[in-house]
Amino acid sequence: MMSNTNRVYRLAKRPEGTPDHDTFELSEEEIPEPGPGEVLIKTLYLSVDPYMRDRMRDSESYEEPWDVGDALKGAVVGEVVESNGARFDEGDVVTGELEWAEYATAPGPVLTEVNPELAPISTALGVLGMPGLTAYFGTRDVAQPSAGDTFVVTGAAGAVGSVAGQLAKLQGARVVGFAGSDEKVSFLEDELGFDEGINYKTTDDYRAALDEAAPDGVDAYFDNVGGPITDAVFTRLNTDARVAVCGQISLYNSEEVPMGPRKLTQVIQSRATVEGLLVSDFEPRFEEATKQLGQWVASGDISYRETVTEGIENAPDAFLGLFEGENIGKQLVQVAER
C-alpha cells in the first residue's frame, strides 16, 4: 500500500569540513505525480557515495553542486508504481539517478531496467552498477595490469576497490590493497584473494609496508584515497607504471587542499602515466561491462559484499559512515521492500 506522504532529504546547509546531521533535512511532502512520459518510482535501495560530498560545495566540480534546499540525489533502485506513457510498466524494477526520497518521478529514457533474475537487485548499485563499472574501466582501460605486474589499490575494501583488485587478479597480477581495519584486511586476503592487505591505520611507515608487500615495485596503481598513501606509492612506481586516479576521499572534507611533498619527480623518473578516471566517459560500453561483470559474479570469479542500513531516516548515518570507513563493500540504504 502506498504511503500518503513522501519523505525527501534536502540539503539544509553547506557543510564546513566534515558534514554532520545538521547538513541534512528530512521533509514530508506530497507524493509527486508523473508527467507525460514519466514514471513514479518507489525507492527500494538508495546508494550513498563519497563523490556526493563535492556536490555539497558551492564550487565547480565534475558534478553540478546542489543548492541549499535542493533534494539530494544519487543512484537508486526502485519499483515502478505508476507509468504515464513511459516504456516501463507497473512492477518493473529500474535504476537511475533520483532524489533521496521514498517516491520520485523520472522520464523513462534516464532509467535502466534491472533484471531481478540476473542477481539481487541491490547489485545494480554496487558490483553491477556504477562502482563495478568504475572498477572495470579503471582497471582494464586505465591501470591495465597484466600477468606478473604488481597492482596496488587504495580503499580496497570499498565498493570500487574490492572489484578493482579482483579484476587485476583475473589478469594475473599480484594485488596489494590498503584498507582501514584488520577485519577489512582479512576480507581482502581471505574472501577476495588479494595477495597482501595493509591496514593503513596501524601502519606507521607506508613506504616500508610497500617494500614488504610489493618488493618488486608497483606497476599499476588504482587510487581512491590520495594523501600520504599515494605519496608513498609514487616513490615505488616502476618504469612505465600506470596510475588511475579515481577518487581522493582523504581530501573531500578538507576546506583547503593540503600541500604535501612534491611527487611529480617520481613520475619523471618512472615515466609513469597518470590518468584521471570518470566512469561516465565510458557510457557507450556500459552494457558490455555489465554483462561481463554479471558473468564473473555468477561464476564466482568476483565476490562482493554489501553493508545495508535500514530506513531512509538513517541515510545520513550511512553517508557519514563512509568517511569513517564503517562499510565493507558497497554501502546501501534499504528504504522499502519490494
N, C-alpha and C positions, 0 to 999 in steps of 0.2 A: 504494500500500500504506500502511495506517495505521500510524503510529508506535506503539511500545509505551508511550511516556511522553508527558506533556503539559507543555510549558514555559509557566509562568504568571508574569507580573510582579505583584509585590506592593509596597505602599508600605512601604519599610524604615524610614523616619523622616520626620518633618515637616521640610521644609527651612526654614532661616532665610535669608531673602533669596533669591538665585538658586539653584534646585535644582542638584545635581550628580549624578554617577553613584552616590554613596552613598545617594541618595534611593530608588533602585530595587533590588529584589531579584528575581532570576530563579530561580524554584524549579522543580524537576522533580517532577511529581505524577502520579497516575493519571488516565487519561482518564475524564471523568465519564460516567455512564450517563443517558440521557434518561428522565425520569419520564413519567407519563401525560400525553398532550397536548403533549409536548416533542419537540424535535429535537436531534440532535447535529450541530454545525456545525464544519467545518474552515475555519479562518481563511485567507482568501486575501489580503486587504488590511485593514490597520487604520489608522485616522485618528489623528493627533496634532493637538491644537488648543490654543490659548493658554488657553481657559477652564479647562482641566484643572488649571492652576496653582492656581486658587482652591479646588479640591476637596482640595488637599493641606494646607490650613489648618485649624486647629481653631476655626472661626468660622462664623457663619451666612452663607449666600450664597443665590443663586437655585438652586444645585445643592447637594445634600446632600454634606457633606465625607466623604472616606474616613477610616477609622480606620487607624492603623498596623497593618500585617499584612493589610489588605484587598487583594483583587485590584483592580488598576487597571481602569477601564472606559472605553470610547469607542466611536465608531461603527466598525462592522466590515462588510465584505462577505465572505461565506463560502459554502461549498457544503454542502448537507445531505448527510451521510453515513449518517444513521440517523434514522428517524422512528418515534415511539411514539404513533401515533394523532393526530398533528398534521395540519394541512391541507397540508403540504408533503411532496413525495416525494424520495427519494434522487436526487441530481444537481441539484436546484433550487438556484439562486443567490439568496441572501437578504441583507438588510441589517438591522441593528438595533444597539442599544447592548449590547455584550457585553464580556466580560473581555479584557484584553490576554493572549491565550493562543493556543496552536496549535489547541486544541479547546475548545468551550464549548457548554453546553446553554441552551436558551431555550424558553419556551412559544410556540406558534405565533402567538397574537394580537399579540405585541410585535414580530413580524418583518414585513418587507415584501419581496415578491418583486422581484427585479431582472431586467429583460428584457435579455439579452445582445445582442439584435438592435437595440436602440434606440441604444446607444452602448457603448463599452468599460465593463466592469463597474466599473472603478475610479471612473468619474464619479459613481457613486451616493454617493461620499463627498466629492465636490467640487462641480463645476458643476451636477450634477443631484441633489445631496444637501443637507445642512444648510447649507454655505456659500452655495450658489447660492440656496437658499430665503431665507436671511437677506438676501442682496443684493436679491432680488426684492421682498420685502415692505418692507425698509428703504428702498429707493429709491422704489418705486411708491406705497406707502401712507404712509410717514412723511416722507421728504425731498421727495417729489413734484416733481422737476424738470420743467419744461416748456420748450417751444421758446423759445430766446433767453435762458434762465437760465444763470447760471454755477454749476456743480456742482463742489464740492471734495471729495475723498475722501483719507483717510489710510490707510496700509497698503495703498496702491493696487495693489501688485504681488502681494498675497496672494490667498488663495482667495476671500475675500468682496469685497475692494476692487476686484479686477480685473473681477469680474462687475458690481458696482455701477456702476462707471464706464461700462462698455459699455451697460448699461441706460439710463443717463442720456443717452448719445449717441443711442440709439434714440428717445428722447423729444425730441431736437433741442437738447439743452443743450450749452454749452461746458463741457468737462470738464478739470479740473486735478487731477493726482494727486501726492501725496507718496510717495516711495519711498527706499530706503536705499542705492542704488548707481547708477552711470552705466549699468550693464547693465540694471538694472530700469527706469530712465527710458527707455532705448531700447525695451524691451519694451512699455512703456505707449504710447509715441508711434508706434513703427513697426509693432507687431503688433496692438495693441488699438485704435488710432485716437484715443487721448487727444489733446487739443489742446496740453496742456503737461504736462510732468513736472518735478518739483522734487526734486533729491537733497538730502534734509534733512541728510545727514551732511557735506556740503560747503557748506552754506548757513549763513552767519553771522547773517543778518537775515531771519527768516521774513516779517515784515511787508513788507519791501521786495520780497522774492521774490513775494509775493502781489500787490503793487501792479503788478508787471510782468506776471505770468501772468493776473491777474484784475483788469484795470484798472477794470472796471465794478462791482467789489464781488462779494460772494458771496450767492447766492440760496438755495442748498441745500448743506448740509454733511453728509457721512456720516463719522462719527468712529469710527475703530477704534483710536486710539492715545492720545488725551488729551495732557496735558502742555503744553509750550511751544508746540507747533504749534497746538493747539486755542486757546490763549490768543491767538495771533496771528490765527487765523481769526475769532474772536469780535469782534475790532476791525474787521473788514472786512465784517460782516454787513449786508446791505441791509434795508430796511424789509420786514417780514413774511417774513423768511427762515425756513426750516425746517431744524432740526438733528436728525439721527438719531444718538443715542448708542448705538453697537453694542458697542464694546469700549474698553478702556483699557490696552492692552498695555504702555505705558510705565510703568505703576504696579504691574503684577501681582507683581513681585518685591520691592516696597518693603515693609518691615516697618511703616513709618508713612507715611501718605499725606502728601506734602509740601504745605505751604500756599503756593500760588503767588499771583500778582496776582489781585485780585478782578475778575472779568469780568462779573458779573451786571448791572452798569450798562450794558454794551453791549447786553444783552437788552432793557433798558428802552428804550433809545434806538432800537433797531431793531424793537421789538415782535416779536421773533423767537419762534418756537415751538420749544422744546427737548423732545424726547421720547425716553425710553429704549426700547430695542428688544430684545425676546426673541422669537425666531422661534417658540417653542412656542405663543405666543398665537395664531398663525395656522394651527394644525394642521388645522382643518376645510377649509382651502383648499390644502393641500399638493398634492393631486392636480392641481388646476387649474394651480398654478405649475409643477410638474414637467413637465407636458405642454407648457406654453408654452416653458419653458426648453429642453426637448428639441427642439422645432421650431426654435428660434433656433440651437441648436448644429448641427442637421442642415443648416440653410440657410446656415451660415457667418456669421450675424449676430452670434453670440457665439463668441469663441475662448477657449480655456483652455490652461493648461499645468499639468503635474504634476511635482513633484520626488519621486522614488521612491527610498527607502532599502531595500536588500535585507537580509532576515533579521530575525527577531524579536529576536535578540540585540542588534541595533543600534537598536531602538526608542527607548531613552533619548537616543541621539545625535540622532535625528530630532526628538524633543521639545525638547531643549535648543537645538537649532539654530534653532527658531522665534524665540527671544529674541535671537538674534544676526543675524536677518534672512537666514539662509542659503538659504531656499527662495524660489523664484519660483512663483506659483500655489499649488496645493494640495500640502501635504506629506503623503506617504503612506509606509507601510511595507508592502512586499510580503513576506508570511510564507510563502506557498506558491503553487504554480502549480495551475491547475485541471486 
